[in-house]
Amino acid sequence: MSIKELQAKGLANDPRTRAYVEPVRLVWSTANGDTSEVVNPEGLLAGNGGQVTKEAPNACLLRHKGEAPAILLDFGTELHGGIRIAVVEGRFPEPKRSVRIRVRLGESAMEAMSELGGETNATNDHVSRDSIIDVGLLGGAEFGTTGFRFARLDLLDEGEIELQSVQAVFVYRDIEYKGSFRCSDPLLDRIWETGAYTVHLNMQDYLWDGIKRDRMVWTGDMHPEVATICAVFGEHVIVPQSMDFKRDRSPLPMFMDMPTYSIWWLLVQHDWYMQHGNEAYLQEQRDYITGLLRELIGKVEPDGTINVYRPFLDWPASSNPAGVTAGVHALFVLGMQAGARLCRLFGEVETAGLCEGLEGRLRKRIPHHAGSKQAAALQALAGLMDPAAANREVIAPDAPSGYSTFYGYYMLRARAEAGDIAGSLDSIRAFWGGMLELGATTFWEDFDIAWMEGAARIDELTPPGKIDVHGSYGGYCYKGYRHSLCHGWASGPTAWLSEYVLGIQVVEPGFRKVRIRPNLADLNWAEGTYPTPRGLIHVRHERGADGSIRTDYTVPPGVTVVE
């Protein structure tokens, strides 16, 4: 069949780019002895390329004389993709055309060293990251599609090979970083960039939650991810494609995984419209949105009790059922607020009235937050609790203890609405900066500030007396090495810094009107860009010697700045 015939049948083109990344560091290799030997492992750092040649002076020799020789390589940053291995030649007791190599990929050095199963819960869930592959002599092989930074290779066949190169096959979307953020604190710059990169890696076929696990479209996870996409990349097709994917696979009366995640889908639709003003796309959602709102309204009892089969905020909140009840209540209020606005736009007056009526009923019976920072944050954002009280009584005490990677974004937003920018910045530095201090290059599925005590960095083999933070912690569905170290829902500070420190907030759909309100707290200056459908907004805030803030900005034609 010719390429034209294949094209006529319909080819699904991959929107992603492939690139090859060389390792930057040899982390470990087996010791040389009578049974195995590794010679010149540093040669793999020389950039030998993937095209096999007999002239490979920098090749690494792996010699198996009874035990498997092994190496552990570091590619320097979290990547999505696989491994390309090039072997020059080999010598074995009997003729061979290929050699068996065990490949283990890991987001941490210790995960790449682990065995499947056991107390540390290393898995091949969702994708295979630990497998035995056949690599041809005077040839090569590509293996794997996962999230990783480290690769361990073990030669399993007795004999020896000359290993020319081990490269990461980096699969990503080649898109422009239109938004930017810089300030007088380099740590905050790095946190902004790390959040942006975390979401960028998860922009694969669709917008995923994680590149190792789950590699799925979760609409709850998408809300902070989409906020980050808006601040960094602007309008991108992956968002409506992912939203439509979940809509089409969740026909009403079915919810998207769980009722609260259907509410998050609704909130993404509202926010996406406010950011980009694409009314044609929003109108395509009209029937589904109105039907979804009626399904949600039907889950609330006359007294305001919400009766859903799986109330869920995030995993760390699950240990506080009363807090979950309060948070879900607030999430329903936020959903009804957004739903009423969208229905008014659609001309769906009756459904808008139902939303407003339910919101009024929900405001008459407000569950106590039960000390849950997640619940208090949502209550503050929904107008069910004074933001200053929520911050003072629940969110700020012992912060960032009790923070979570997903709902940390809403805790930061609630604190900002209370005027506590300084406290928010301190929490960002400690919590998200804590992951960076432990060697992270992307933000994690979960993190607890208490994990830092006695923890080794994830880019080193855990020394005696230290704790393997990746293999030792985690709960629910992410225990041990199953824990994702690149999870898009953890990117909240990127969106937050653009929204609250640069102070760029959309007022009318499509940025017809924007508010620019600086909040420097302890910073001397901050500057950056924000993408809009009409072009980039450029902002710089600088503190003068008298403490006053000077703001300079440029906005594209069609954007009006309001006080």
C-alpha positions in Angstrom: 0.0 0.0 0.0 1.4 3.4 -1.0 1.6 6.5 1.2 -1.2 8.1 -0.8 -3.4 5.1 -0.2 -2.6 5.2 3.5 -3.4 9.0 3.5 -6.7 8.3 1.8 -7.7 5.9 4.5 -6.9 8.6 7.0 -3.7 9.0 9.0 -3.7 10.3 12.5 -0.7 12.7 12.6 1.2 13.0 15.8 1.3 16.7 16.9 4.4 16.0 18.9 8.1 16.3 18.2 10.8 13.7 18.8 14.3 14.7 19.9 17.3 12.8 21.3 18.9 13.8 24.6 22.3 12.7 25.8 22.9 11.7 29.4 24.7 14.3 31.5 26.0 12.2 34.5 27.0 8.7 35.4 25.3 8.1 38.7 26.5 4.6 39.4 28.0 1.4 37.9 28.7 -2.0 39.3 32.1 -2.6 40.7 34.7 -4.3 38.5 35.6 -7.8 39.7 36.1 -11.4 38.6 32.5 -11.8 37.5 31.6 -8.5 35.8 33.3 -5.4 34.5 32.3 -1.9 33.3 35.0 -0.1 31.3 34.8 3.6 30.3 31.2 4.3 31.4 31.9 8.0 31.1 32.2 7.5 27.3 28.5 7.4 27.2 28.5 11.1 28.1 30.5 12.0 25.0 27.6 12.5 22.7 28.3 9.5 20.4 24.9 9.7 18.7 22.6 6.9 17.7 24.0 5.9 14.3 26.1 2.8 14.9 29.6 2.7 13.6 32.5 0.3 14.0 34.7 3.3 14.9 33.5 4.1 18.4 36.5 5.1 20.5 34.2 6.3 23.4 32.2 3.1 23.6 31.5 1.7 27.1 32.5 -2.0 27.5 30.1 -4.2 29.6 31.6 -7.6 30.4 29.4 -10.3 31.9 31.5 -13.1 33.4 28.8 -14.6 35.7 27.1 -11.5 37.0 25.4 -8.8 35.1 27.3 -5.5 34.8 25.1 -2.4 35.1 25.2 1.4 34.8 22.8 4.2 36.0 22.6 7.3 33.9 21.1 10.7 34.6 19.6 12.8 31.8 19.5 15.9 34.0 15.8 16.6 33.9 12.4 14.9 33.8 11.5 13.8 30.3 8.7 12.1 28.5 9.6 9.4 26.1 11.9 6.3 26.0 15.4 5.1 25.4 17.5 4.5 22.3 20.4 2.1 22.8 23.2 1.6 20.2 25.5 -1.4 20.4 28.7 -1.6 18.3 29.5 -5.3 18.6 29.6 -8.1 21.1 31.6 -11.3 21.9 29.8 -14.3 23.4 30.5 -18.0 24.0 28.1 -18.9 21.1 27.1 -16.9 18.0 24.5 -14.1 18.7 22.8 -11.5 16.6 21.3 -9.7 19.6 21.8 -9.3 23.3 19.4 -9.1 26.2 19.5 -5.9 28.2 17.3 -5.1 31.2 16.2 -1.4 31.1 14.8 0.3 34.1 13.6 3.9 33.9 12.9 6.0 36.9 11.8 9.5 37.9 14.2 9.2 40.8 17.6 7.5 40.9 16.3 5.0 43.4 13.2 4.1 41.3 15.5 3.2 38.5 17.4 0.9 40.8 14.3 -0.8 42.2 12.8 -4.2 41.7 9.1 -4.5 40.7 6.7 -4.9 43.7 7.9 -5.1 47.3 7.6 -2.5 50.0 8.5 0.4 47.7 5.7 -0.5 45.2 7.7 -0.1 42.0 5.3 -0.9 39.1 4.8 -1.1 35.4 1.3 0.4 35.8 0.0 2.2 32.7 3.3 1.9 30.9 6.3 -0.5 31.1 9.3 1.1 32.7 11.1 -2.1 33.7 11.6 -4.6 30.8 14.0 -6.9 29.1 14.7 -6.0 25.5 16.7 -7.5 22.7 19.2 -5.1 21.2 20.8 -6.0 17.8 24.6 -6.1 17.5 25.8 -3.4 15.2 22.4 -2.0 15.6 20.1 -0.4 18.1 16.7 -0.4 19.7 14.2 2.0 21.1 12.2 1.1 24.1 9.6 2.7 26.4 7.2 5.6 26.6 7.0 7.0 30.1 8.1 9.8 32.4 11.7 9.4 33.6 15.0 11.1 34.3 17.2 8.1 35.1 18.0 4.9 33.2 19.6 1.7 34.5 20.9 -0.8 32.0 22.0 -4.4 32.9 23.7 -6.8 30.4 21.9 -10.1 31.0 23.8 -12.4 28.5 27.2 -13.8 29.5 29.8 -12.2 27.3 30.6 -8.6 26.5 29.3 -5.7 24.4 30.6 -2.4 23.3 27.8 0.1 24.1 28.1 3.1 21.9 25.4 5.3 23.2 22.3 5.5 25.4 20.0 8.4 24.5 16.6 9.5 25.8 14.0 9.8 23.1 12.2 13.0 24.1 8.6 13.3 22.9 7.0 16.6 23.5 5.0 19.4 21.8 7.3 22.0 20.3 5.4 25.2 21.4 6.4 28.7 22.3 6.5 29.9 25.9 4.7 33.2 25.4 4.1 34.0 29.1 7.0 34.8 31.4 7.8 35.7 35.0 10.9 37.2 36.6 11.4 38.9 39.9 14.0 39.8 42.5 13.8 36.3 44.0 15.5 33.7 41.7 13.8 30.8 43.6 10.3 32.1 42.6 11.5 32.4 39.0 12.6 28.8 39.1 9.3 27.7 40.6 7.3 29.5 37.9 9.4 27.8 35.2 9.2 24.4 36.8 5.4 24.6 36.9 5.3 25.6 33.3 7.6 22.7 32.3 5.5 20.2 34.4 2.4 21.1 32.4 4.3 21.2 29.1 5.4 17.6 29.6 1.8 16.6 30.2 0.6 18.1 26.9 0.9 14.9 25.0 -1.9 13.3 22.9 -4.3 15.0 25.3 -3.7 17.0 28.5 -2.7 14.3 30.9 -2.4 14.3 34.7 1.0 12.6 34.7 3.5 11.3 32.2 4.4 8.2 34.1 1.1 7.6 35.8 -1.8 7.9 35.1 -1.3 9.3 31.6 -5.1 10.1 31.5 -7.4 13.0 31.1 -8.8 14.0 34.5 -10.9 17.1 34.5 -10.2 18.0 38.1 -6.5 17.9 37.4 -7.1 20.0 34.3 -8.3 23.1 36.2 -4.9 24.2 37.5 -3.2 22.8 34.4 -5.4 25.0 32.2 -4.7 28.0 34.4 -1.0 27.4 33.8 -1.5 26.9 30.1 -3.3 30.2 29.9 -0.5 32.0 31.7 2.3 30.3 29.7 1.1 29.2 26.3 -2.2 31.1 25.8 -4.9 29.5 23.8 -4.0 25.9 22.7 -6.1 23.3 20.9 -5.2 20.6 23.4 -7.6 22.1 26.0 -10.8 21.9 24.0 -9.7 18.6 22.5 -9.3 17.2 26.0 -12.5 18.7 27.3 -14.4 17.3 24.4 -12.8 13.9 24.8 -14.2 13.7 28.4 -17.6 15.1 27.4 -18.0 12.6 24.6 -17.1 9.7 26.8 -19.3 10.8 29.7 -22.8 11.0 28.2 -25.3 12.3 30.6 -26.5 11.3 33.2 -23.0 9.9 33.6 -20.6 12.1 35.5 -16.9 12.5 34.5 -15.3 10.0 36.8 -17.1 11.6 39.8 -19.6 14.5 40.3 -17.0 16.9 41.5 -14.8 16.4 38.4 -17.8 17.2 36.3 -18.0 20.5 38.2 -14.3 21.1 37.5 -15.0 20.5 33.7 -17.7 23.2 34.0 -15.3 25.6 35.7 -12.7 25.0 33.0 -15.3 25.9 30.4 -16.1 29.1 32.2 -12.5 30.1 32.7 -11.4 29.2 29.2 -14.2 31.4 27.8 -13.1 34.3 30.0 -9.5 33.9 29.0 -10.0 33.5 25.2 -13.6 34.7 24.5 -14.2 31.9 22.0 -18.0 32.0 22.0 -18.4 29.6 19.0 -16.6 26.9 21.0 -18.6 27.6 24.1 -21.9 27.4 22.2 -20.9 23.9 21.1 -21.1 22.9 24.8 -24.6 24.4 25.4 -26.7 21.3 25.5 -24.2 19.4 27.6 -23.6 22.2 30.0 -27.4 22.8 30.6 -28.0 19.0 31.0 -25.0 18.7 33.3 -26.3 21.5 35.5 -29.7 19.9 35.8 -28.1 16.6 36.8 -26.0 18.3 39.5 -29.0 20.2 40.8 -30.8 16.9 41.1 -28.2 15.6 43.5 -29.0 18.2 46.2 -31.7 17.5 48.8 -34.3 20.2 49.7 -32.5 21.0 52.9 -29.2 21.7 50.9 -27.6 18.3 51.6 -25.5 17.1 48.7 -26.1 13.5 47.9 -23.4 12.2 45.5 -22.0 8.7 45.3 -18.3 9.7 45.5 -17.6 13.1 47.1 -14.0 13.9 46.4 -11.6 16.9 46.7 -8.1 15.5 46.5 -6.4 12.5 48.1 -4.9 14.2 51.1 -8.3 15.7 52.0 -9.9 12.2 52.1 -8.8 11.5 55.7 -11.2 14.3 56.8 -14.7 13.3 55.7 -16.3 16.4 57.3 -13.9 18.6 55.5 -14.7 16.9 52.2 -18.4 17.5 52.8 -17.7 21.2 53.3 -15.4 21.4 50.3 -17.9 19.6 48.0 -20.6 22.0 49.2 -18.4 25.0 48.2 -17.6 23.4 44.9 -21.3 23.0 44.1 -21.7 26.8 44.8 -18.8 27.6 42.5 -20.4 25.4 39.9 -23.8 27.0 40.2 -22.2 30.5 39.9 -20.4 29.6 36.7 -23.4 27.7 35.4 -25.7 30.6 35.9 -23.4 33.0 34.0 -23.0 30.6 31.1 -26.7 29.9 30.9 -27.4 33.6 30.8 -25.0 33.8 27.9 -26.8 31.0 26.2 -30.2 32.5 26.8 -31.1 29.5 28.9 -33.0 31.6 31.4 -34.8 28.7 33.1 -31.7 26.7 33.8 -29.9 29.9 35.0 -32.7 30.5 37.5 -32.4 26.9 38.8 -28.7 27.4 39.3 -29.2 30.7 41.2 -32.0 29.1 43.2 -29.8 26.2 44.3 -26.9 28.6 45.1 -29.2 30.5 47.4 -30.3 27.3 49.2 -26.7 26.1 49.6 -25.8 29.4 51.2 -28.4 28.9 53.9 -26.7 25.7 55.1 -22.9 26.0 55.2 -21.1 23.0 56.6 -18.1 23.7 58.9 -14.8 23.4 57.2 -13.6 20.9 60.0 -10.1 22.4 59.9 -9.5 21.3 56.2 -7.4 23.8 54.4 -8.9 22.5 51.1 -12.4 23.1 52.3 -11.7 26.5 53.8 -10.0 27.7 50.6 -13.0 26.7 48.4 -15.4 28.3 50.9 -13.4 31.5 50.7 -13.4 31.5 46.9 -17.1 30.7 46.8 -18.0 33.5 49.2 -19.2 31.1 51.9 -16.5 32.3 54.3 -14.7 35.5 54.7 -11.2 35.1 53.0 -9.5 36.8 55.9 -11.1 34.5 58.4 -10.3 31.4 56.3 -6.7 32.5 56.0 -6.3 33.5 59.6 -8.1 30.5 61.2 -7.4 27.6 58.9 -5.0 28.1 55.9 -2.2 30.2 57.3 -1.6 28.4 60.7 1.5 26.1 60.4 1.6 26.7 56.6 2.7 25.0 54.4 1.9 22.0 56.7 -1.4 20.7 55.4 -0.9 22.0 51.9 -1.4 19.6 49.0 0.0 19.9 45.5 -3.5 20.1 43.8 -5.5 22.2 46.2 -2.4 24.3 47.2 -3.4 26.5 44.2 -6.8 27.3 45.8 -5.2 27.8 49.2 -2.9 30.4 47.6 -5.8 32.0 45.8 -7.8 32.2 49.0 -4.8 33.7 50.9 -4.4 36.3 48.1 -8.0 37.3 48.3 -7.4 37.8 52.0 -4.5 40.1 51.1 -1.8 37.8 52.4 0.6 37.8 49.5 3.6 37.7 51.8 2.4 34.5 53.5 1.6 33.0 50.1 5.1 33.6 48.8 6.6 32.1 51.9 4.5 29.0 51.4 5.5 28.8 47.8 9.1 29.0 48.6 8.9 26.4 51.4 6.5 23.9 49.8 7.2 24.0 46.0 10.8 25.1 46.7 11.1 22.1 49.0 10.6 19.8 46.1 13.3 21.6 44.2 15.6 21.3 47.2 15.2 17.6 47.0 16.3 17.5 43.4 12.9 17.8 41.6 12.8 19.2 38.0 9.0 18.9 37.8 6.4 19.1 40.6 4.9 16.0 42.2 1.6 14.2 42.5 1.8 14.8 46.3 4.2 16.3 48.8 4.2 16.9 52.5 6.7 19.4 54.0 7.4 16.9 56.8 8.9 14.6 54.2 12.0 16.9 54.0 13.3 15.9 57.4 16.1 13.4 56.9 15.3 13.0 53.2 17.9 12.3 50.5 17.7 14.0 47.2 15.9 12.2 44.4 18.9 12.5 42.1 21.2 10.5 44.3 21.3 7.0 45.7 20.1 7.2 49.2 23.0 7.2 51.6 23.0 5.5 55.0 21.0 7.5 57.6 18.9 9.2 55.0 15.4 8.5 53.8 14.4 7.6 50.2 11.7 10.2 49.8 10.3 8.6 46.6 10.1 5.0 47.8 9.2 5.7 51.4 6.2 8.0 51.2 2.9 8.4 49.5 -0.6 7.1 50.1 -3.8 6.0 48.5 -3.1 5.2 44.9 0.4 6.6 44.8 2.4 4.7 47.4 6.2 4.5 47.0 7.6 4.5 43.5 4.1 4.4 42.0 4.0 8.1 43.0 4.2 10.4 40.0 6.9 13.0 40.2 5.5 15.0 37.2 1.9 15.8 37.9 0.3 18.8 36.2 -2.1 19.6 39.0 0.9 20.7 41.1 1.7 23.7 38.8 -0.6 26.2 40.6 2.2 28.7 41.6 2.9 29.4 37.9 -0.6 30.6 37.3 -0.8 32.2 40.7 2.4 34.3 40.4 1.2 35.7 37.0 -2.3 36.4 38.4 -1.5 37.8 41.8 2.1 39.1 41.8 2.1 40.5 38.3 -1.5 41.1 39.1 -2.9 40.3 35.6 -6.6 39.4 35.9 -9.1 39.2 33.1 -12.3 41.3 33.6 -14.2 40.7 30.3 -14.1 37.6 28.0 -11.1 37.4 25.7 -9.2 40.1 27.6 -11.3 42.9 26.2 -10.8 44.4 29.7 -8.0 43.5 32.1 -7.1 44.6 35.6 -3.4 45.1 36.5 -2.8 45.2 40.2 0.7 44.7 41.6 1.3 42.7 44.8 5.1 42.6 45.4 5.0 41.8 49.2 8.8 41.4 50.0 9.9 41.5 46.4 11.8 44.6 45.0 10.5 44.1 41.5 8.6 41.7 39.2 8.1 41.6 35.5 6.6 39.4 32.9 4.3 38.8 30.0 0.9 37.3 29.7 -0.6 35.9 26.4 -4.1 37.1 25.3 -6.0 36.5 22.1 -5.0 40.0 21.1 -1.3 39.7 21.8 1.1 39.9 24.8 0.6 42.1 27.9 4.0 43.3 29.2 4.2 44.3 32.9 6.9 45.5 35.2 6.4 46.5 38.8 9.3 48.1 40.8 9.5 49.3 44.4 11.0 52.8 44.8 13.2 54.0 47.6 10.1 55.4 49.4 8.4 52.0 49.2 5.9 53.1 46.5 5.4 50.8 43.6 5.8 52.0 40.0 4.0 50.0 37.3 4.8 50.1 33.6 2.8 48.1 31.1 1.9 47.8 27.5 -1.2 46.0 26.3 -2.1 45.1 22.7 -4.8 46.9 20.7 -8.3 46.0 21.8 -7.4 45.5 25.4 -8.5 48.1 28.0 -7.0 48.4 31.4 -9.5 49.1 34.1 -9.0 50.2 37.7 
